[in-house]
Amino acid sequence: GYADVIVGASSWDGQATSEGRAYLYIGSEIGLSTTPDWVVDPIDSLNAGFGTSVASAGDVNGDGYSDMIIGGPGWSGQASGEGRAYVYLGSASGVVS
């Protein structure tokens, strides 16, 4: 019943430069947490920019929990800079990685 906030950090450096990362802050009756409750950086791809775009995806799988989508426009697979979008499903126990 409380709003949560997803924050993208597309220039975050992990295994690769500017691979990107996203942070989820959970809302409560006293406001947002001051530390992220969930952190994700699934791309080990140079300049992937994961987190450049973050948004609520509604309830993609119809389970009653909000889901989110996070973009990595610079992700490179078969070709350089193909891009990729990741959908993360919400659940009773939190975000399903």
DSSP file with accessible surface (Angstrom, degrees, kcal/mol):
  #  RESIDUE AA STRUCTURE BP1 BP2  ACC     N-H-->O    O-->H-N    N-H-->O    O-->H-N    TCO  KAPPA ALPHA  PHI   PSI    X-CA   Y-CA   Z-CA
    1    1 A G              0   0  128      0, 0.0     2,-0.4     0, 0.0    27,-0.1   0.000 360.0 360.0 360.0   4.9    0.0    0.0    0.0
    2    2 A Y        -     0   0  127     25,-0.2    25,-0.3    29,-0.0     2,-0.1  -0.919 360.0-108.3-119.4 148.4    3.0    2.4   -0.1
    3    3 A A        -     0   0   86     -2,-0.4     2,-0.3    25,-0.1    25,-0.1  -0.452  31.2-158.7 -73.9 140.8    4.8    3.8   -3.1
    4    4 A D        -     0   0   80     22,-0.2     2,-0.4    -2,-0.1    22,-0.2  -0.757   6.8-138.5-111.5 165.1    8.3    2.5   -3.9
    5    5 A V  E     -A   25   0A  60     20,-2.7    20,-3.2    -2,-0.3     2,-0.4  -0.991   6.5-159.5-131.2 131.0   11.0    4.1   -6.0
    6    6 A I  E     -A   24   0A  34     -2,-0.4     2,-0.4    18,-0.2    18,-0.2  -0.918  12.2-165.7-107.0 132.8   13.4    2.6   -8.5
    7    7 A V  E     -A   23   0A  63     16,-3.0    16,-2.7    -2,-0.4     2,-0.4  -0.983   6.8-149.5-122.8 128.1   16.5    4.5   -9.3
    8    8 A G  E     -A   22   0A  29     -2,-0.4     2,-0.3    14,-0.2    14,-0.2  -0.774  10.2-171.9 -96.7 139.6   18.8    3.8  -12.3
    9    9 A A  E >   +A   21   0A  31     12,-3.1     3,-1.7    -2,-0.4    12,-0.9  -0.733  11.1 174.4-126.6  78.3   22.5    4.5  -12.2
   10   10 A S  T 3  S+     0   0   40     41,-0.4    39,-0.3    -2,-0.3    40,-0.2   0.665  74.4  52.8 -67.9 -16.8   23.5    3.9  -15.8
   11   11 A S  T 3  S+     0   0   85     38,-0.1     7,-0.5     8,-0.1    -1,-0.3   0.333  76.4 133.0-100.2   7.8   27.1    5.0  -15.4
   12   12 A W    <   -     0   0   66     -3,-1.7     8,-2.3    38,-0.2     7,-0.7  -0.341  50.4-139.7 -61.8 134.8   27.9    2.7  -12.5
   13   13 A D        +     0   0   95      5,-0.2     4,-0.2     6,-0.2    -1,-0.1  -0.886  40.5 141.0-100.9 120.3   31.2    0.8  -13.0
   14   14 A G  S    S-     0   0   34      2,-1.7    -1,-0.1    -2,-0.6    30,-0.1   0.158  81.5 -21.9-117.8-118.2   31.2   -2.9  -11.9
   15   15 A Q  S    S+     0   0  165     28,-0.2     2,-0.3     1,-0.1    29,-0.1   0.790 140.7  32.0 -66.4 -27.1   32.9   -5.7  -13.8
   16   16 A A  S >  S-     0   0   20     27,-0.2    -2,-1.7    29,-0.1     3,-1.2  -0.942 100.3 -92.8-129.8 153.1   32.8   -3.4  -16.9
   17   17 A T  T 3  S-     0   0   78     -2,-0.3    30,-3.0     1,-0.3    31,-0.3  -0.426 105.6  -3.6 -65.8 132.8   32.9    0.4  -17.2
   18   18 A S  T 3  S+     0   0   29     -7,-0.5    31,-2.2    28,-0.2    -1,-0.3   0.798  82.3 143.1  53.7  37.0   29.4    2.0  -17.3
   19   19 A E    <   -     0   0    0     -3,-1.2    31,-2.2    -7,-0.7    -6,-0.2   0.860  52.2-140.3 -71.7 -32.9   27.6   -1.3  -17.1
   20   20 A G  B     -c   50   0B   0     -8,-2.3     2,-0.3    -4,-0.2    23,-0.3  -0.029  19.2-144.5  95.0 163.2   24.9    0.3  -14.9
   21   21 A R  E     -A    9   0A  58    -12,-0.9   -12,-3.1    29,-0.8     2,-0.3  -0.974   4.0-142.4-158.8 158.8   22.9   -0.7  -11.8
   22   22 A A  E     -AB   8  40A   0     18,-2.4    18,-2.4    -2,-0.3     2,-0.4  -0.982   8.8-158.1-133.5 146.9   19.4   -0.1  -10.4
   23   23 A Y  E     -AB   7  39A  47    -16,-2.7   -16,-3.0    -2,-0.3     2,-0.5  -0.974   4.2-153.9-125.0 136.0   18.3    0.4   -6.8
   24   24 A L  E     -AB   6  38A  14     14,-2.8    13,-2.8    -2,-0.4    14,-1.2  -0.948   6.5-165.3-113.0 125.6   14.8   -0.2   -5.3
   25   25 A Y  E     -A    5   0A  59    -20,-3.2   -20,-2.7    -2,-0.5     2,-0.4  -0.946  15.8-139.3-109.5 126.5   13.8    1.8   -2.3
   26   26 A I        -     0   0   63     -2,-0.5     7,-1.5   -22,-0.2   -22,-0.2  -0.697  12.8-135.1 -91.1 134.3   10.7    0.5   -0.5
   27   27 A G  E     +D   32   0C  10     -2,-0.4     2,-0.3   -25,-0.3     5,-0.2  -0.467  27.2 171.2 -82.8 157.6    8.1    2.9    0.9
   28   28 A S  E >   -D   31   0C  50      3,-0.8     3,-1.7    -2,-0.1   -25,-0.1  -0.885  53.2 -79.1-150.4-178.0    6.5    2.7    4.3
   29   29 A E  T 3  S+     0   0  158      1,-0.3     3,-0.1    -2,-0.3    -2,-0.0   0.734 131.6  45.4 -64.0 -19.4    4.2    4.6    6.6
   30   30 A I  T 3  S-     0   0  158      1,-0.4    -1,-0.3     0, 0.0     2,-0.2   0.364 122.6 -98.3-105.0   6.0    7.2    6.8    7.6
   31   31 A G  E <   -D   28   0C  33     -3,-1.7    -3,-0.8   -28,-0.0    -1,-0.4  -0.715  65.5 -17.5 115.7-164.5    8.5    7.3    4.0
   32   32 A L  E     -D   27   0C  87     -2,-0.2    -5,-0.2    -5,-0.2   -28,-0.1  -0.452  68.6-105.6 -77.8 149.6   11.2    5.7    1.8
   33   33 A S        -     0   0   35     -7,-1.5    -1,-0.1    -2,-0.1     4,-0.1  -0.336  21.0-135.0 -65.6 155.5   14.0    3.6    3.3
   34   34 A T  S    S+     0   0  137      2,-0.1    -1,-0.1    -9,-0.0    -2,-0.0   0.570  90.2  48.8 -91.7 -10.9   17.4    5.4    3.3
   35   35 A T  S    S-     0   0   91    -11,-0.0    -2,-0.1     0, 0.0     2,-0.0  -0.958 100.1 -97.4-124.0 147.7   19.2    2.4    2.0
   36   36 A P        -     0   0   43      0, 0.0   -11,-0.2     0, 0.0     3,-0.1  -0.360  20.7-157.1 -65.7 143.0   18.1    0.3   -1.1
   37   37 A D  S    S+     0   0   93    -13,-2.8     2,-0.3     1,-0.3   -12,-0.2   0.592  82.4  24.6 -91.2 -15.7   16.1   -2.8   -0.3
   38   38 A W  E     -B   24   0A  36    -14,-1.2   -14,-2.8    56,-0.0     2,-0.4  -0.976  65.2-173.9-151.9 132.8   17.1   -4.4   -3.7
   39   39 A V  E     -B   23   0A  59     -2,-0.3     2,-0.4   -16,-0.2   -16,-0.2  -0.997   6.7-177.4-130.4 135.5   20.1   -3.8   -5.9
   40   40 A V  E     +B   22   0A  16    -18,-2.4   -18,-2.4    -2,-0.4    -2,-0.0  -0.999  20.4 159.8-139.0 135.8   20.6   -5.3   -9.4
   41   41 A D        +     0   0   47     -2,-0.4   -20,-0.1   -20,-0.2   -21,-0.1  -0.531  13.5 160.4-147.2  76.6   23.4   -5.1  -11.9
   42   42 A P        +     0   0   58      0, 0.0     2,-0.6     0, 0.0   -21,-0.1   0.578  48.6  84.9 -80.2  -8.9   23.0   -8.1  -14.2
   43   43 A I        -     0   0    3    -23,-0.3     2,-0.5   -24,-0.1   -27,-0.2  -0.837  45.0-177.9-105.1 121.5   25.0   -6.9  -17.2
   44   44 A D        +     0   0  107     -2,-0.6     2,-0.4   -29,-0.1   -27,-0.1  -0.564  48.4 124.6-105.4  62.4   28.8   -7.3  -17.4
   45   45 A S    >   -     0   0   17     -2,-0.5     3,-1.8   -29,-0.1     4,-0.3  -0.991  69.0-107.9-129.2 127.1   28.9   -5.4  -20.7
   46   46 A L  T 3  S-     0   0  102     -2,-0.4   -28,-0.2     1,-0.3    30,-0.1  -0.274 100.3  -5.2 -54.5 127.6   31.0   -2.4  -21.4
   47   47 A N  T 3  S+     0   0   93    -30,-3.0    -1,-0.3     1,-0.1   -28,-0.2   0.753  84.1 146.0  57.6  31.9   28.9    0.8  -21.7
   48   48 A A    <   -     0   0    0     -3,-1.8    26,-2.6   -31,-0.3    27,-0.7   0.842  43.9-150.5 -66.3 -33.3   25.6   -1.2  -21.4
   49   49 A G    >   -     0   0   11    -31,-2.2     3,-2.1   -39,-0.3   -29,-0.2   0.796  18.2-173.0  68.0  27.9   24.0    1.7  -19.5
   50   50 A F  B 3  S+c   20   0B   0    -31,-2.2   -29,-0.8     1,-0.3   -41,-0.3  -0.304  72.0  33.1 -53.7 130.3   21.7   -0.6  -17.5
   51   51 A G  T 3  S+     0   0    5     20,-2.2   -41,-0.4     2,-0.3    -1,-0.3   0.431  75.8 123.1  98.2  -0.7   19.3    1.7  -15.6
   52   52 A T  S <  S+     0   0   80     -3,-2.1     2,-0.4    19,-1.0    20,-0.1   0.904  86.1  24.5 -57.9 -38.4   19.2    4.4  -18.2
   53   53 A S  E    S+E   71   0D  70     18,-0.7    18,-2.7    -4,-0.2    -2,-0.3  -0.993  72.6 173.0-128.9 134.1   15.4    3.8  -18.2
   54   54 A V  E     +E   70   0D  46     -2,-0.4     2,-0.3    16,-0.2    16,-0.2  -0.994  11.8 152.1-136.6 140.5   13.4    2.5  -15.3
   55   55 A A  E     -E   69   0D  47     14,-1.9    14,-2.7    -2,-0.3     2,-0.2  -0.991  47.8 -93.5-161.9 158.3    9.6    2.3  -15.0
   56   56 A S  E     -E   68   0D  88     -2,-0.3    12,-0.3    12,-0.2     3,-0.1  -0.556  27.4-162.8 -69.8 140.9    6.7    0.4  -13.5
   57   57 A A  E     -     0   0D  35     10,-2.9    11,-0.2     1,-0.5     2,-0.2   0.221  31.9-129.0-108.1   9.8    5.5   -2.2  -15.9
   58   58 A G  E     -E   67   0D  35      9,-0.6     9,-3.5     1,-0.1     2,-0.7  -0.507  61.7 -35.3  75.2-145.6    2.1   -2.7  -14.2
   59   59 A D    >   +     0   0   63      7,-0.2     3,-1.1    -2,-0.2    -1,-0.1  -0.745  67.3 175.6-114.5  81.6    1.2   -6.2  -13.4
   60   60 A V  T 3  S+     0   0   87     -2,-0.7    -1,-0.2     1,-0.3     6,-0.1   0.874  78.5  35.5 -57.4 -43.9    2.8   -8.1  -16.3
   61   61 A N  T 3  S-     0   0   78      4,-0.2    -1,-0.3     1,-0.0    -2,-0.0   0.347 105.4-119.6-100.3   7.2    2.0  -11.7  -15.1
   62   62 A G  S <  S+     0   0   62     -3,-1.1    -2,-0.1     3,-0.1    -3,-0.0   0.733  72.8 127.9  68.8  25.9   -1.4  -10.9  -13.5
   63   63 A D  S    S-     0   0   63      2,-0.3    -1,-0.1    27,-0.1     3,-0.1   0.427  82.0-105.0 -94.7   1.5   -0.4  -12.1  -10.0
   64   64 A G  S    S+     0   0   64      1,-0.3     2,-0.4    -5,-0.1    27,-0.1   0.482  88.0 106.3  91.3   1.8   -1.5   -8.8   -8.2
   65   65 A Y  S    S-     0   0  105     25,-0.2    25,-0.3    -7,-0.0    -2,-0.3  -0.924  73.7-110.5-117.1 142.5    2.0   -7.4   -7.7
   66   66 A S        -     0   0   92     -2,-0.4     2,-0.2    -7,-0.1    -7,-0.2  -0.407  32.5-160.0 -69.5 143.1    3.6   -4.6   -9.5
   67   67 A D  E     -E   58   0D   5     -9,-3.5   -10,-2.9    22,-0.2    -9,-0.6  -0.706   3.0-145.7-116.2 167.4    6.4   -5.4  -11.9
   68   68 A M  E     -EF  56  88D  21     20,-2.6    20,-3.0   -12,-0.3     2,-0.4  -0.952   3.2-146.8-137.0 158.4    9.2   -3.2  -13.3
   69   69 A I  E     -EF  55  87D  62    -14,-2.7   -14,-1.9    -2,-0.3     2,-0.4  -0.978  11.8-170.5-125.9 137.9   11.2   -2.8  -16.5
   70   70 A I  E     -EF  54  86D   1     16,-2.6    16,-2.8    -2,-0.4     2,-0.3  -0.997  12.0-145.4-131.3 131.4   14.8   -1.6  -16.7
   71   71 A G  E     -EF  53  85D   9    -18,-2.7   -20,-2.2    -2,-0.4   -19,-1.0  -0.721  17.3-173.8-101.5 147.7   16.6   -0.8  -19.9
   72   72 A G  E >   + F   0  84D   0     12,-3.0     3,-1.6    -2,-0.3    12,-1.0  -0.755  11.5 177.4-130.7  80.6   20.2   -1.2  -20.9
   73   73 A P  T 3  S+     0   0   73      0, 0.0   -24,-0.2     0, 0.0   -25,-0.1   0.719  76.9  50.9 -65.6 -19.9   20.4    0.5  -24.3
   74   74 A G  T 3  S+     0   0   21    -26,-2.6     7,-0.5     8,-0.1     8,-0.2   0.396  76.2 132.9 -98.1   4.3   24.1    0.0  -24.8
   75   75 A W    <   -     0   0   44     -3,-1.6     8,-2.7   -27,-0.7     7,-0.6  -0.270  43.7-151.8 -57.1 136.7   24.1   -3.8  -24.1
   76   76 A S        +     0   0   44      5,-0.2     4,-0.2     6,-0.2   -30,-0.1  -0.963  32.4 144.1-118.8 123.0   26.1   -5.7  -26.7
   77   77 A G  S    S-     0   0   40      2,-1.2    -1,-0.1    -2,-0.5     4,-0.0   0.342  82.3 -10.9-114.8-105.5   25.3   -9.3  -27.6
   78   78 A Q  S    S+     0   0  193      1,-0.1     2,-0.3     2,-0.1    -2,-0.1   0.828 140.5  29.2 -68.7 -32.5   25.7  -10.5  -31.2
   79   79 A A  S >  S-     0   0   54      0, 0.0    -2,-1.2     0, 0.0     3,-1.0  -0.925  98.4 -93.4-127.1 155.8   26.1   -6.9  -32.4
   80   80 A S  T 3  S+     0   0  117     -2,-0.3    -4,-0.1     1,-0.2    -5,-0.1  -0.452 104.1   3.6 -69.9 131.2   27.5   -3.9  -30.7
   81   81 A G  T 3  S+     0   0   41     -7,-0.5    -1,-0.2    -2,-0.2    -5,-0.2   0.784  76.7 147.2  69.5  30.0   24.9   -1.7  -28.9
   82   82 A E    <   -     0   0   95     -3,-1.0    -6,-0.2    -7,-0.6    -8,-0.1   0.863  45.4-145.0 -62.0 -40.6   21.9   -3.9  -29.5
   83   83 A G        -     0   0   21     -8,-2.7     2,-0.3     1,-0.1    -9,-0.1   0.043  12.1-144.4  87.0 160.4   20.3   -2.9  -26.2
   84   84 A R  E     -F   72   0D 112    -12,-1.0   -12,-3.0   -36,-0.2     2,-0.4  -0.976   4.2-147.6-160.0 147.0   18.2   -5.0  -23.9
   85   85 A A  E     -F   71   0D  65     -2,-0.3     2,-0.4   -14,-0.2   -14,-0.2  -0.963  12.6-156.5-120.1 140.6   15.2   -4.6  -21.6
   86   86 A Y  E     -F   70   0D  40    -16,-2.8   -16,-2.6    -2,-0.4     2,-0.5  -0.965   1.6-156.4-118.6 130.5   14.7   -6.6  -18.4
   87   87 A V  E     -F   69   0D  73     -2,-0.4     2,-0.5   -18,-0.2   -18,-0.2  -0.922   8.8-164.1-105.6 126.9   11.4   -7.2  -16.7
   88   88 A Y  E     -F   68   0D  13    -20,-3.0   -20,-2.6    -2,-0.5     2,-0.4  -0.953  13.6-137.8-112.9 128.9   11.5   -8.0  -13.0
   89   89 A L  E     -G   96   0E  57      7,-0.7     7,-3.3    -2,-0.5   -22,-0.2  -0.692   9.0-137.0 -92.3 135.9    8.4   -9.5  -11.4
   90   90 A G  E     +G   95   0E  10     -2,-0.4     2,-0.3   -25,-0.3   -25,-0.2  -0.513  28.7 171.7 -81.6 157.0    7.0   -8.4   -8.0
   91   91 A S  E >   -G   94   0E  31      3,-0.9     3,-1.5    -2,-0.2   -25,-0.1  -0.930  50.8 -87.4-152.8 176.8    5.9  -11.0   -5.5
   92   92 A A  T 3  S+     0   0   82     -2,-0.3     3,-0.1     1,-0.3    -2,-0.0   0.803 128.9  44.6 -61.3 -28.4    4.7  -11.4   -1.9
   93   93 A S  T 3  S-     0   0  118      1,-0.3     2,-0.3    -3,-0.0    -1,-0.3   0.331 124.2 -94.3-100.5   8.4    8.4  -11.7   -0.9
   94   94 A G  E <  S-G   91   0E  33     -3,-1.5    -3,-0.9     2,-0.0    -1,-0.3  -0.810  74.4  -7.1 118.8-157.1    9.7   -8.9   -3.0
   95   95 A V  E     -G   90   0E  33     -2,-0.3     2,-0.6    -5,-0.2    -5,-0.2  -0.571  59.5-135.7 -82.4 135.1   11.3   -8.7   -6.5
   96   96 A V  E      G   89   0E  79     -7,-3.3    -7,-0.7    -2,-0.3    -1,-0.0  -0.815 360.0 360.0 -90.1 117.8   12.0  -11.9   -8.3
   97   97 A S              0   0  117     -2,-0.6    -1,-0.1    -9,-0.1    -2,-0.0   0.704 360.0 360.0 -76.8 360.0   15.5  -11.6   -9.8
